């Protein structure tokens, strides 16, 4: 019972951000301790009322849909179960099973670039994913080797993706648009901690350029419709975090790899064999948690080589291929964002004593998955500026009730996209 109490205390600190000493990559899993077997997870329930038309023609003919009916939706964005086990002598196992949008099934979407026709969304085995599964050997705090399916800690959202690590009901839009989220791939990781530093380097299966799109940049590049992750090409990722200043964490992360030809079947001729499809990403992020304030921010910039040659890749041309994409892809993408919240219950002694929190927050971000014209083609509706404001109420350290009003601001040709979002999220360990 004593161990269980200690574990809950640790989770309370993590969930409310009471300490900046949160490890990157799988930040909830790193708070498990004290038991051989660890069981936990997180989940989100969300309701949205979007005060704009969701018709797939709203960008092609914005005038037609300026006063079209709005729409609402209930959703379970992520429900996750963690299982971890300590074998002893430095050997541990961690796993994460994720149910996205309610569980297993086939997802369909209205494809905006194909005159609104229905298309099947590519989801590996439906919408139940093994997001993490790894075996780790620890030689000390400074040196750990992890092999298996792991989180790629590039950007703020991937390194700290649990729902109590952001104020909005849904994950921050910018990074969630241009990068895989949560980005997880099979590979090997070396990570450790030394004094005020945490560091990590990874060798991974490469991204697949066949899945790159104009509205999501490399967002779908880590997905595979096959029973395995293709590794004709490889990628590397790295991250460094510093905790020298009390309450402040500053992180730098990046990725580099080749993406053209990392598909099945692999074409030995033509574009597939001639070009590499280099992908390079750089990111800076921080979290400040002190004096009743939480402030988070990130800046991501990405470059993709040979973007104008993707139109001629064999799997993208073949309409029967699960990789078929007709969109022109941008060589550049960016996402910048910052949010700040103040705990007003900190000024009320009775509520502060009960460890209840109520954050009033605001957020601003700017992002564009199609930041540079390719082959003279532009998609101006992809440039988005977004603000959001609202509150997070913590009746318990592991539970947050979230409300936000959000508005996407597009270029003047298009209609802006306001919405009201309400959500409940939890994050914790049960054993």
N, C-alpha and C positions, 0 to 999 in steps of 0.2 A: 504493500500500500504506500509505503514511503517513497519507493521508486516511482510509482505512478504519480504521486503528488509533485515530485521533482520534474517529471516529464511534462505535466500540465503547466507548471510554472515556466518552463523553457518555451513551450508553445505560446503562452500568453505574451512573453517578451517578443517572440518572433512575429506574432500576428499583429500586434499593435505597433511594431516598429520601435519598441522601447530601447533597442540597441542597434547601432549601425553595423555591428559585427555579424552580418548575415552573409553566408557563403554564397558564391555565385553558382550557376549551372543547375542545381537542384536544391534550392534553398530550404524547402520544407524537409526534404530527406536528411539534410545535414543537422537537423535539430533532434533527430531520433537518438536516443541514448539511454543507457541504464538497463535495458532489457536485451536478451538474446533475440527475441522476436519483436518487431515493431510493426504496428498496424495503424494506418492513418489515411489521410486524404483531404480533398477539398471539393467543393461543389458550388454551382451558381444557378440560381433561378432568376429569369429576367422577363420583364414585360416592356414592350416598346410601343409607343404611338408615334408613327412617322408622318409628319404633316406635309407630305409631298407624294406625288405619284410614284409607284414602283414599276410602272409600265416600262418594258425594255426599250421603247422608242423615245424615252424622255430626253435623251441627249441628242438623238438625230433630229427630233422635231420638238424642241423645248417649248415653243409657243403653243402647240397643241395640248400639252399636258400641264400648262401653268396652273390651271384651276381644276385639274382632274382629282378624283377622290383620293384621300389619304388612306393609310392602312395601319393595322396594328398586328402585333404578334407576341405570343408567349414562346419562351425558349429555355432549354437547359444547355447553355453553351458548353460547359465542361463539368463532368462529374468524374472524379478521379479516386482510385483506391491505391494506396501505397502499401507494399509489403517489403520488409527488410529483415535480414537475419545476420547475426554475428556468429560465425563459425569458430572464432577464437584464433589466436596466434596471428592476428592481423588480417584474416580473411573475412570479407563481408560480401553480402549480396543485397542488391536493391532492385526493386521493380515498381513500375507504375502502369496501371491499366486505366485507360481513359475512355469514357463514353461521351462522345460529342453529339450534341443536339438530340439527346434522348436515347441513343443506343444503336443497335445494329439495324441495317436496312440499306436500301438503294436511294441515293439522293438525286433529285432532278433539279434543273434550273432553267430559267428562261435565258437563252443566250442573246445578249444584246447586239452582238456584232453579226448575228445570223438572222436578222429580221424577226427576232422574237421566237424562233423555233425552240422546241423543248430539246434539251440535251441531258444525257446522263452524266452526273457528276462523278469523277473518278475518285473513289474512296477504297482503300485497300481493305478488302473483306468487310465492306460496309462502313459503319462509323464506330466501331470498337477497335481501339488501337493499343498495342503494347508500346507505350511511349518511352519507357525505360526498362532495360533489363541488363544488369552488369554484374560482373564479379570483380572485386577489388582486393588488392594486396597492399597493406599499409606498412611502410618501414619506419614511419614516424610522421609527425605533423608536416614535416618538410617534404616528404616524398611518398606519393601514393600512385599506384598504377591501376587503371580501371579499363576493362575490356568488355565490349558488348554494345547494346543499343543505348546511346547516351545523348543528353541534351547538349546542343551546340551553343555556348554562352556568348553569342555575338549580339550586342545591343542590350538595352535595359530590360526589355520585355522578355526575351528568352532566358536571361540569367535570373530574373525574378518574376516569373509568370503567374504565381499564385494570386488569387483574387483580392487578398488583403494587401497586396503590394502596388495597387493602383486605385485611385479614387473613383473613376468612372465605372458605370455598370459593366460595360464591355471593355476588353483590353484596348490599350492605346491604339488608335487607328493607323497612325503613320507607319510604325514598325510592323504592325499586324498586316498592313497592305503590301509592303515591298519585300518583306522577309518571311520565310517559313515561320509559323507560330503555332505551337511551340516547335522550334527547330530541333528535330531529333534524328540522328543517323547512327549507323553501325560503324564502330571504329575503336580506337585505342586512345586513352587520355592519360597524361601525366600531370598531376596537380599537387600543390602543397601550400603550406603557410609558413612564413618566416617573419617573426616580429610583426610589423604592421602591414605586411604584404601578403596577398594571396595571388597565386599564379597558376596558369593552366595552359597546356598545349595539347592539340588533338590531331590525329591522322584519321581521315574519314573517307568513305566512299564519296565520289564526286557527285555534283549536282547534274541533273539531266536537262539540257537546253531544250529538249523537245517540249517540255512543260512550261517554258517561260511565256509570259503573256504581256500585252500592252497595259492592262489595268492592274496587274499584280506583280510585275517585274519577275523576280525569281521565287515568288511566294510558293508556287507548286513544284519547284525544282527538286525538292527532296522526296516527293511522292513517287511511288512505284505501283503499277497495276499488277505486278508479278508477285510471285511468292518469295522473292528475295530482292535485295538492293543491288543494283548493277554497279560494278566497280571496274569498268574499263578505264576510267579516269579517277583521279584522287584529288582530295582537297585537304588543306590544313587550316586550323583555327587556333587562335590564341587569345588569352585574356589576362589582364593584370589589374588587381584592385588594391587600393591603398586606404588604410584606416588610421593614419597618423593623427588626424585632428578629431577630437571627441565629437561624436554625433555625425561625422561626415564620412561617406565612402565615395571615392572617385575611381572610376573604372575606364580602361581603354581596351578595346577588343577589335579583332579583325579576322578576315577570311580570305583565302586565295585558293583557286583550283581551276581545272579545266572542265568544260561541260558539253561540248559538241562531240558526239560519238560515244557518250556514256549512256547507251540505250541498247535495246534488243528488238529486232536483230541489228547487229552492227554492220553498217555498210562500209565495205573496204574501199569504195571509190567515191568520187565526187566531193561535194562539200563536207560530208561527214568525215572523210579522211584528210582533207586539205586544211581545215581550220580547227583551232583548238577551243575557241569559245572561253577565253579567260574570264574569270569572275573575281573581282577584288572589292572588298568591303572594309571600310573603316568606321569605327564608332567610338564615341566618348559619352559617358553617362555618369550621373552622380545621384546620391540620395543624402539629404540632410534631415536629421531627426533629433531635434533638441529644442528646449525652451517652448514646448507645446506646438511647435511647427513641424510639418513634414513637407519638404520640397524635393521634387524629383525632376530630372531633366535628361535629355539625350539628344544627340545629333548623329545621324547616320548618312553616309554617302557611299554609293556603289557605282562601279564601272564594269561593263561587260564588253569584251572584245568581240569582233566579228558579228555584231548585232544585225547588220544589214544582210548577212548571208543566211540567217536562220530560215528565211522564206523558202530556201532551196534544199533544206534538210529532208531526206527521204521520208522519215516517219511523220513529219509535219505535213507533207504533201499528201500522203496516203490517207484518204478519208475513212478507210476501214481500220486504221491504226488507232489504238487508245491514246496515242500522243498527238492526234491531229489537231493542229492549231493554225488558223489562218491569219492571226493578228501579227502585225509588224511590231517588233520588239525594240525597246530603247536601250541605248548603250549606257545611259545614266539614270539614276534614281536617287531620291533623297527623302529624308524624314527628320524633322526637327520638332521637339515638343518640350513643354515645361508645365508642371502643375504644382500648386501650393495650397496647403490646407492648415487651418488653425483650430486647435481643440478648445472650443469655448467652454466646455465643462471643466477645464482646468481652473477656471475662475470661480467655480462653485464648490465650496468645501465639501458638502455632503456627497455630491456626485463624484468628486475627485476621490474621496475616501472609498467609494464603492467600485472604483476602477472603471467607471463608465466614461465613454468618450463620445464627443460629437464634433466632427470636423466640418467646417464650412470651407469649400474649396473652389478653385477656379483652374481651368486648364486651357492652354492654347497650343496648337500644333499646325505645322505646314508640311505637306508632303506631295510628292508627284512620282508615280511609278513610270511615267513616260516623260522624263525631264529633257530629253533631247530628241529632235526629229530624226527619224531614220528613213532613208530613201525619199526625203522630202515630204513625208506623211506626218501630220500632227493630229493629236487627240487632245484638244484643249480642255475637255471636261475632266481629265485626270489630275489637273492641278487643283489642289484643295487646301483651303485654310479653314480651320475648325476651332471653335471655342466651345467650352462646356463649363457649367457651374452647377453646384448642388451641395449635397451634404452626405456624410457617412456617419451613421449612429451605431456605436458598439454597445449593445446591452451586456455583452460578455466579451472578453478579449478575443475569443475565437469566432465570433459572429459579427457580421456587418450588414446593416440595412442601408442600401444605397439609393439615392435619387439624383438624377442629373437632367438638366436641359442642355441639349447639344444643337449646334447649328453648323452645317458645312456651308462654306461660302465658296462658290464657284465663279469662274469668269463671267462677265456681265451677260454673255450670250445665253447662259443657262440659268435655271431656277435654283435658288438656294434650297438646302435640305435640312429643315429643323426637325427635332424629335424630342420626346419626353421619355425617359427611361427609368424604370424602377426595378430594383433587384435585391436579392438576399443571398449572401455568400457565407460559407463557413470554411475553416481551415484548421486542422488539428490532428493529434494523435490519440488513439483510443487504447493503445497497448504499448 
